[in-house]
Amino acid sequence: MQKILLAALAALAPASAFAASGNTSTATGSATATVVAPIVLTHSSGAALSFGKFTTGTGGTVVVSAAGVASVTGDVGLVPGSTSAADTFTVAGDGNRSFSIATTGGTVTSGSNSMSFTTTPSASSATLSAGGSATFKVGGTLTVSGTTAPGSYSGTYSATVAYN
């Protein structure tokens, strides 16, 4: 009787409960990861975006190219012997990787007086050398009103780089 009962129970059990050869298979996958050097932006020591010395006249702009060459618009006049300069930044990171460059404008002030300026980087993107370095320059345009007071003006702006 026990044999009949066991045989009956075995017949009632679902077929999937018994694993047959070929019903499962296992394989090994692979995983990878690459850590790159972080991108680091450094302002070059002693460098500055310098609009030079000028007279205001009735107003206009002082434009400094990314090559550091100054020109004026309107009634603004550069003082002979005045020195202008583009600003300089150094980028370090993962060799041969491209990156984008963005800069903001700002304001230069002297006491309660101010003038606004925009900036223009030498490129909107660049590629790090095989050794992981690059430099870029920043020029700008300073807006000068005819009522701007004489004085020595200074201010700041931001530059940002990011891997593409």
Secondary structure, DSSP 8 states (H G I E B T S, - for coil): -HHHHHHHHHHHS-GGGS--TTS----------------EEEE-TT---B---EE-TTEEEEEE-TTS-EEEEET-EE-TT---B-EEEEEE-STT-EEEEEE--EEEEETTEEEEEEEEES-SEEE--TTSEEEEEEEEEEEEETT---S--EEE--EEEEE-
